[in-house]
Every structure is written in structure tokens, then in C-alpha cells.
């Protein structure tokens, strides 16, 4: 296998990993949304109490998704220039 072909293969594997990571992070975000809704429904009031950790986790996953998308863009750009 030539060096260039091996680089393309490795970059494709990285992109697959990024795609898997994004899918897992999006699933986690959906589960956090479900947890939030369960808390709100259980309290059945207009201004429910939500744990700060839930808010922080949601923000953290948003940040992770942004970073994964940026990494995917960088790898795609690098691969297209090869």
C-alpha cells in the first residue's frame, strides 16, 4: 500500500470515529432532554427546578458536538487536499 493510500485509509477511519462520536453525543443530548422533560413533567409546574449538573451536561455536549464537527471539517479538508 502506498503512503498516500494509507493516509487516505487512516483519515477515513478517523472520520468514521468522529461520526460515531457525534452519534453518541447526540444520543446523550437526547437522553438529557428526556431527563429534563421527566423532571418538568414530574413537578408539573411552570418553573420547575432542574439540577445545575443537567444544564452543565447539556452545555458540555453542545461544546463536544461543535468540536467534533470542527475536527471532521479539518480531516475532510486535509483529505481533499491530498
N, C-alpha and C positions, 0 to 999 in steps of 0.2 A: 504494500500500500504506500502510495506516495505521501510525502509530508503534507501536502495541501489537502489531499483527500482525507487524511487522518484528522486534520484540523477541522474540516467540514463535519466529519462524523462526530468529533468531540463537541463542537458547537451545537450540533443538532441534539446531542444528549443533554447539554446544558439547557437548551430551550425547552426540552421535554420536562426537565426537572423544574424549571421556572413555571411551566404550565401546571404541573402537578401542585407546586407550592401555592400558586394563585387559586387553584380549585379548592385546596384545603382551607386556605384563608377565607375564601368566600363562603365556604360551608360553615366555618366558625362564626363568621359575621351573621349568617342566617340563624344559627343557633343562639347567638347573643340576642338577636332580635326577638326570637321566640321566647327566650328567658325574660326579656324586658316586658313583652306582652303578657306573659303569665303573671308577672308581678303586678302589672297595672290591672289586669282582669281580677286578680285575687283581692286587690284592695278596693276595687270598684269605686273610685273617687276621682275627681277632676285633677287633683295634683298629687299623684302617688309618690311615695318615697322609693327611690331607686338607689341601690348601693353605688358608691363612688367607683368601686372596682369595676362595675359593669360599664360605666361611662369610659373609664380609662382603657378597658379592654377593647371597647368598640373603636376608640380613637387609635389605639395601637394597631389594630387590624387594618384600619384605613391607611395608616402610615406604611404598614408592611405591604399592602396591595400596591401602593404608589411606588415603593422601592422595587417590588417585583416587576412591575410594568416598565420602570426605567431600565432595569437590568436586561429585560427582554429586548427592549429597543436598542440598547447598546450592543447586545450579542447579535441581533438581526442586522444592524448596521455594519458591524465588523464582518459578519459572514458575507454580506452582499458585496463588500469591497474586496474580498479575497478572489 
